[in-house]
């Protein structure tokens, strides 16, 4: 069965097998999307930066102001959203923030 053909076919004209196949194929796609989203670590605010790097809030503020992790930060007005994995990757790449371990205490 071709999925594209089934998508064009009205549901009332499908057999049970065709409908089941279409639903199963979509559920498999959703499962992979959900798995990829669950692997992202999202943090909020300066406290989130402090959690990512295992440091104090003032140090987290300095990290944010340094611009090293700017690509991992989305800020709208006063709300800050940080992609934790990207922030750690950027910090390692820059070399200015020494990262010990994967999410242990980090030096700045």
C-alpha positions as a Markdown table, in Angstrom:
| # | Residue | x | y | z |
|---|---|---|---|---|
| 1 | Unk | 0.0 | 0.0 | 0.0 |
| 2 | Unk | 1.2 | 3.5 | -0.9 |
| 3 | Unk | 0.7 | 6.0 | 1.9 |
| 4 | Unk | 0.3 | 8.9 | -0.5 |
| 5 | Unk | -2.5 | 7.2 | -2.3 |
| 6 | Unk | -4.2 | 6.4 | 1.0 |
| 7 | Unk | -4.0 | 10.0 | 2.2 |
| 8 | Unk | -5.9 | 11.0 | -0.9 |
| 9 | Unk | -8.6 | 8.3 | -0.5 |
| 10 | Unk | -11.7 | 9.3 | 1.6 |
| 11 | Unk | -11.9 | 7.5 | 4.9 |
| 12 | Unk | -15.4 | 6.2 | 4.1 |
| 13 | Unk | -13.9 | 4.4 | 1.1 |
| 14 | Unk | -11.0 | 2.7 | 3.0 |
| 15 | Unk | -11.0 | -0.8 | 4.2 |
| 16 | Unk | -10.2 | -1.5 | 7.8 |
| 17 | Unk | -6.7 | -2.8 | 6.8 |
| 18 | Unk | -6.0 | 0.4 | 4.9 |
| 19 | Unk | -7.1 | 2.7 | 7.7 |
| 20 | Unk | -5.2 | 0.6 | 10.2 |
| 21 | Unk | -2.0 | 0.9 | 8.0 |
| 22 | Unk | -2.4 | 4.6 | 7.7 |
| 23 | Unk | -2.9 | 5.1 | 11.4 |
| 24 | Unk | 0.1 | 2.8 | 12.3 |
| 25 | Unk | 2.4 | 4.6 | 9.9 |
| 26 | Unk | 1.4 | 8.0 | 11.4 |
| 27 | Unk | 1.8 | 6.7 | 15.0 |
| 28 | Unk | 5.4 | 5.5 | 14.2 |
| 29 | Unk | 6.2 | 9.0 | 12.9 |
| 30 | Unk | 4.8 | 10.6 | 16.1 |
| 31 | Unk | 6.8 | 8.2 | 18.3 |
| 32 | Unk | 10.1 | 9.3 | 16.7 |
| 33 | Unk | 9.1 | 13.0 | 17.0 |
| 34 | Unk | 8.2 | 12.6 | 20.7 |
| 35 | Unk | 11.5 | 10.7 | 21.3 |
| 36 | Unk | 13.5 | 13.5 | 19.8 |
| 37 | Unk | 11.7 | 16.2 | 21.8 |
| 38 | Unk | 12.1 | 14.3 | 25.1 |
| 39 | Unk | 15.9 | 14.3 | 24.6 |
| 40 | Unk | 16.1 | 18.1 | 24.6 |
| 41 | Unk | 16.7 | 19.7 | 27.9 |
| 42 | Unk | 14.9 | 23.0 | 28.3 |
| 43 | Unk | 15.7 | 25.4 | 31.2 |
| 44 | Unk | 14.1 | 28.7 | 32.1 |
| 45 | Unk | 15.7 | 31.9 | 33.4 |
| 46 | Unk | 19.1 | 32.7 | 34.9 |
| 47 | Unk | 18.4 | 29.9 | 37.4 |
| 48 | Unk | 18.2 | 27.5 | 34.5 |
| 49 | Unk | 21.7 | 28.6 | 33.3 |
| 50 | Unk | 22.9 | 28.1 | 36.9 |
| 51 | Unk | 21.4 | 24.5 | 36.9 |
| 52 | Unk | 23.0 | 23.7 | 33.5 |
| 53 | Unk | 26.5 | 24.8 | 34.6 |
| 54 | Unk | 26.2 | 23.9 | 38.3 |
| 55 | Unk | 27.1 | 27.5 | 39.3 |
| 56 | Unk | 25.7 | 30.3 | 41.3 |
| 57 | Unk | 23.1 | 32.8 | 39.9 |
| 58 | Unk | 25.6 | 35.7 | 39.7 |
| 59 | Unk | 28.0 | 33.4 | 37.8 |
| 60 | Unk | 25.2 | 32.3 | 35.5 |
| 61 | Unk | 24.4 | 36.0 | 34.8 |
| 62 | Unk | 28.1 | 36.5 | 33.8 |
| 63 | Unk | 27.9 | 33.5 | 31.5 |
| 64 | Unk | 24.8 | 34.9 | 29.8 |
| 65 | Unk | 26.3 | 38.4 | 29.5 |
| 66 | Unk | 29.5 | 36.9 | 28.0 |
| 67 | Unk | 27.6 | 35.9 | 24.8 |
| 68 | Unk | 29.2 | 32.5 | 24.7 |
| 69 | Unk | 25.8 | 30.7 | 24.8 |
| 70 | Unk | 23.7 | 33.2 | 22.9 |
| 71 | Unk | 22.7 | 30.7 | 20.2 |
| 72 | Unk | 21.2 | 28.5 | 22.9 |
| 73 | Unk | 19.1 | 31.3 | 24.5 |
| 74 | Unk | 15.8 | 32.6 | 23.3 |
| 75 | Unk | 14.6 | 35.7 | 25.1 |
| 76 | Unk | 11.3 | 37.4 | 24.7 |
| 77 | Unk | 11.1 | 40.5 | 27.0 |
| 78 | Unk | 12.0 | 39.1 | 30.4 |
| 79 | Unk | 11.4 | 35.4 | 29.7 |
| 80 | Unk | 14.6 | 33.4 | 29.0 |
| 81 | Unk | 14.5 | 29.8 | 27.5 |
| 82 | Unk | 17.7 | 27.9 | 27.3 |
| 83 | Unk | 18.5 | 24.7 | 25.3 |
| 84 | Unk | 20.7 | 22.9 | 27.9 |
| 85 | Unk | 22.4 | 20.6 | 25.4 |
| 86 | Unk | 23.3 | 23.4 | 23.0 |
| 87 | Unk | 24.5 | 25.6 | 25.8 |
| 88 | Unk | 26.9 | 23.0 | 27.1 |
| 89 | Unk | 28.1 | 22.3 | 23.5 |
| 90 | Unk | 28.7 | 26.0 | 22.8 |
| 91 | Unk | 30.6 | 26.4 | 26.1 |
| 92 | Unk | 32.8 | 23.4 | 25.3 |
| 93 | Unk | 33.5 | 24.7 | 21.8 |
| 94 | Unk | 34.3 | 28.2 | 23.0 |
| 95 | Unk | 36.8 | 27.0 | 25.6 |
| 96 | Unk | 36.2 | 30.0 | 27.8 |
| 97 | Unk | 33.9 | 27.9 | 30.1 |
| 98 | Unk | 35.6 | 24.8 | 31.3 |
| 99 | Unk | 33.1 | 22.0 | 31.5 |
| 100 | Unk | 33.8 | 19.0 | 33.9 |
| 101 | Unk | 31.7 | 16.0 | 33.1 |
| 102 | Unk | 28.3 | 16.0 | 31.4 |
| 103 | Unk | 26.2 | 18.0 | 33.9 |
| 104 | Unk | 28.3 | 18.1 | 37.0 |
| 105 | Unk | 29.8 | 21.2 | 38.6 |
| 106 | Unk | 31.3 | 23.5 | 36.0 |
| 107 | Unk | 33.9 | 26.1 | 36.2 |
| 108 | Unk | 33.5 | 29.5 | 34.7 |
